């Protein structure tokens, strides 16, 4: 079960962090992966490449996309990728800061927590605006059904990432540090 969760988490992280590529999908079956030499970095790069390929093929199949439309999807995905990564990074930092502050219990800074909550809401609005802008671009070449399915895949990945973050957050940073459950 834990291995499956890690695989889902890796897939989710790669979907959000890596632009889709049609050429990756088209080359996917030819790549066997060089498992010799290069160490973990090469294996990770190969794993990421394989996941991108599988995801691109899956999306192409589920959405019923031609190679040309898949290229357009890849282009839009790449244009929005940096913005999406930035929002994800800032959201992760905000959540960490809030969690750390809330765990102080008696010495928690209410003003800091209030500011972090406002930042979290701001990031949620940014994510919605980003999704809306992306959907407007996608509407130029995808049907509403295809866009809805694509949005569903993105939402599922986002939820899985949040669950993964939640599970990872339950583990202490070091053996001497105890985590206190958040209030509420």
Secondary structure, DSSP 8 states (H G I E B T S, - for coil): -HHHHHHHHHHHHHHHHS---HHHHHHGGG-----SSSHHHHHHHHHHHHHHHHHHHHHHHHHT--HHHHHHHHHHHHHHHHHHHHHHHHHHHHHHHHHHHHTTGGG--HHHHHHHHHHHHHHHHHHHHHHHHHHHHHTTTS-HHHHHHHHHHHHHHHHHHHHHHHHHHTS-SSTT--------
